[in-house]
Amino acid sequence: MLDACHGTLIMHELYPAECTDETCDELSEVRHALIIGCDELDDCGCRGERPQELPRAS
C-alpha cells in the first residue's frame, strides 16, 4: 500500500509547512504529489512579514 496524502503541501518561508488536507499528520514532501510555495498564495502571512531588502553599497 502506498502511503500518500491527497492534499497540497504548502511550503512557507517563515512558518512550518502545512497541508490542505485537515487529516494529514505527516508533512513530508515525499508523501505529497502537489507542493507549492507560499509565494503562490495571495493570503499567506509570510508575504507581509518578509524583511525589505536594504540598498547595497557599491
Backbone as a printed PyTorch tensor [residue, N CA C, xyz], in Angstrom:
tensor([[[ 0.8390, -1.1820,  0.0000],
         [ 0.0000,  0.0000,  0.0000],
         [ 0.8850,  1.2480,  0.0000]],

        [[ 0.5550,  2.1950, -0.8300],
         [ 1.3110,  3.4380, -0.9420],
         [ 0.7810,  4.4480,  0.0630]],

        [[ 1.6590,  4.9910,  0.8560],
         [ 1.2800,  5.9780,  1.8600],
         [ 1.4420,  7.3620,  1.2590]],

        [[ 0.3210,  7.9770,  0.8580],
         [ 0.3740,  9.2950,  0.2310],
         [-0.7930, 10.1370,  0.7250]],

        [[-0.6130, 11.4290,  0.6700],
         [-1.6550, 12.3730,  1.0480],
         [-2.2420, 12.9640, -0.2330]],

        [[-3.5340, 13.2210, -0.2270],
         [-4.1910, 13.7850, -1.3990],
         [-4.3430, 15.3030, -1.3170]],

        [[-3.8030, 15.8920, -0.2790],
         [-3.8410, 17.3410, -0.1360],
         [-2.6290, 17.9840, -0.7900]],

        [[-2.5880, 19.2980, -0.7450],
         [-1.4650, 20.0590, -1.2800],
         [-0.5930, 20.5330, -0.1250]],

        [[ 0.6980, 20.2900, -0.2140],
         [ 1.6400, 20.7360,  0.8040],
         [ 2.0620, 22.1590,  0.4760]],

        [[ 1.9150, 23.0480,  1.4400],
         [ 2.2920, 24.4510,  1.2560],
         [ 3.5700, 24.6900,  2.0450]],

        [[ 4.6120, 25.0640,  1.3350],
         [ 5.9160, 25.3230,  1.9490],
         [ 6.0360, 26.8230,  2.2300]],

        [[ 6.0910, 27.1660,  3.5070],
         [ 6.1970, 28.5710,  3.9180],
         [ 7.6570, 28.9720,  4.0850]],

        [[ 7.9130, 30.2520,  3.9250],
         [ 9.2630, 30.7760,  4.1210],
         [ 9.5450, 31.0360,  5.6000]],

        [[ 8.5390, 31.4640,  6.3390],
         [ 8.7300, 31.8520,  7.7240],
         [ 8.0940, 30.9030,  8.7310]],

        [[ 7.2370, 30.0070,  8.2750],
         [ 6.4820, 29.1210,  9.1600],
         [ 6.6600, 27.6760,  8.7300]],

        [[ 6.2770, 26.7340,  9.5930],
         [ 6.3350, 25.3180,  9.1980],
         [ 5.3700, 25.0350,  8.0370]],

        [[ 5.6490, 23.9960,  7.3040],
         [ 4.7830, 23.5930,  6.1850],
         [ 3.3970, 23.2300,  6.7150]],

        [[ 2.4100, 23.3290,  5.8340],
         [ 1.0530, 22.9180,  6.1780],
         [ 0.4270, 22.2140,  4.9870]],

        [[-0.6090, 21.4270,  5.2550],
         [-1.2830, 20.6750,  4.2070],
         [-2.7400, 21.1080,  4.1400]],

        [[-3.3120, 21.1000,  2.9340],
         [-4.7080, 21.4780,  2.7650],
         [-5.6640, 20.3830,  3.2230]],

        [[-5.1610, 19.1800,  3.4440],
         [-5.9680, 18.0810,  3.9660],
         [-5.8780, 18.1050,  5.4870]],

        [[-6.9870, 18.3860,  6.1480],
         [-7.0020, 18.5230,  7.6020],
         [-6.6340, 17.2290,  8.3260]],

        [[-6.7850, 16.0840,  7.6720],
         [-6.4660, 14.8100,  8.3170],
         [-4.9990, 14.4240,  8.1560]],

        [[-4.2390, 15.1860,  7.4000],
         [-2.8260, 14.8830,  7.1620],
         [-2.0180, 15.1730,  8.4280]],

        [[-1.2440, 14.1940,  8.8510],
         [-0.4210, 14.4030, 10.0430],
         [ 1.0670, 14.1990,  9.7590]],

        [[ 1.4350, 13.9480,  8.5280],
         [ 2.8360, 13.7660,  8.1280],
         [ 3.1430, 14.7600,  7.0160]],

        [[ 3.8880, 15.8070,  7.3250],
         [ 4.1200, 16.9020,  6.3800],
         [ 5.4120, 16.7500,  5.5880]],

        [[ 5.7780, 15.5280,  5.2650],
         [ 6.9860, 15.3280,  4.4630],
         [ 6.6590, 15.5040,  2.9730]],

        [[ 7.6410, 15.9940,  2.2320],
         [ 7.4500, 16.2210,  0.7990],
         [ 7.2340, 14.9180,  0.0360]],

        [[ 7.7610, 13.8230,  0.5590],
         [ 7.6640, 12.5290, -0.1150],
         [ 6.2080, 12.0600, -0.2070]],

        [[ 5.3900, 12.3880,  0.7610],
         [ 4.0030, 11.9310,  0.7960],
         [ 3.0640, 12.7610, -0.0630]],

        [[ 3.5000, 13.8890, -0.5810],
         [ 2.6220, 14.8030, -1.3110],
         [ 3.0180, 14.9200, -2.7770]],

        [[ 2.0450, 14.7050, -3.6570],
         [ 2.2860, 14.8620, -5.0910],
         [ 2.2290, 16.3380, -5.4920]],

        [[ 1.4650, 17.1160, -4.7480],
         [ 1.3170, 18.5440, -5.0420],
         [ 1.9810, 19.3600, -3.9450]],

        [[ 2.9700, 20.1700, -4.3340],
         [ 3.7070, 21.0080, -3.3940],
         [ 3.8270, 22.3970, -4.0090]],

        [[ 3.4270, 23.4110, -3.2570],
         [ 3.5580, 24.7830, -3.7490],
         [ 4.2600, 25.6270, -2.6910]],

        [[ 4.8490, 26.7180, -3.1300],
         [ 5.4530, 27.6850, -2.2190],
         [ 4.4050, 28.6860, -1.7890]],

        [[ 4.5520, 29.2280, -0.6050],
         [ 3.5570, 30.1700, -0.0960],
         [ 3.4970, 31.4520, -0.9240]],

        [[ 4.5390, 31.7270, -1.6970],
         [ 4.5290, 32.9320, -2.5280],
         [ 3.4830, 32.8450, -3.6400]],

        [[ 2.9470, 31.6570, -3.8970],
         [ 1.9020, 31.4880, -4.9040],
         [ 0.5110, 31.7660, -4.3420]],

        [[ 0.4050, 32.0120, -3.0450],
         [-0.8740, 32.2980, -2.4020],
         [-1.0050, 33.7910, -2.1590]],

        [[-2.2100, 34.2940, -2.3030],
         [-2.4440, 35.7270, -2.0860],
         [-2.5700, 36.0820, -0.6120]],

        [[-2.9630, 35.1240,  0.2220],
         [-3.2770, 35.4510,  1.6060],
         [-2.3200, 34.8250,  2.6210]],

        [[-1.0900, 34.5810,  2.2370],
         [-0.1400, 33.9840,  3.1620],
         [ 0.4500, 35.0550,  4.0770]],

        [[ 0.5860, 34.7190,  5.3560],
         [ 1.1520, 35.6500,  6.3240],
         [ 2.6230, 35.9330,  6.1050]],

        [[ 3.3270, 35.0380,  5.4200],
         [ 4.7560, 35.2520,  5.1550],
         [ 4.9760, 36.4850,  4.2840]],

        [[ 4.0540, 36.7460,  3.3850],
         [ 4.2060, 37.8470,  2.4390],
         [ 4.3530, 39.1950,  3.1360]],

        [[ 3.5370, 39.4630,  4.1390],
         [ 3.5790, 40.7480,  4.8270],
         [ 4.7130, 40.8610,  5.8270]],

        [[ 5.3600, 39.7400,  6.1560],
         [ 6.3910, 39.7570,  7.1860],
         [ 7.7970, 39.6070,  6.6360]],

        [[ 7.9500, 39.5800,  5.3370],
         [ 9.2890, 39.4540,  4.7570],
         [10.0620, 40.7360,  4.9810]],

        [[11.2870, 40.6350,  5.3940],
         [12.0910, 41.8520,  5.5700],
         [12.3900, 42.4970,  4.2190]],

        [[12.3760, 43.8080,  4.2170],
         [12.6900, 44.5210,  2.9790],
         [14.1900, 44.4790,  2.7520]],

        [[14.5640, 44.4000,  1.4890],
         [15.9950, 44.3990,  1.1730],
         [16.5490, 45.8110,  1.3360]],

        [[17.7000, 45.8900,  1.9390],
         [18.3490, 47.1820,  2.1010],
         [19.2170, 47.4600,  0.8760]],

        [[19.3720, 48.7070,  0.5150],
         [20.2490, 49.0220, -0.6070],
         [21.6880, 48.6120, -0.2750]],

        [[22.3980, 48.1590, -1.2690],
         [23.7760, 47.7250, -1.0660],
         [24.7350, 48.7960, -1.5590]],

        [[25.8020, 48.9500, -0.8290],
         [26.8360, 49.9030, -1.2440],
         [27.6300, 49.2990, -2.4090]],

        [[28.0270, 50.1580, -3.3310],
         [28.8080, 49.6300, -4.4680],
         [30.2750, 49.8410, -4.2830]]])
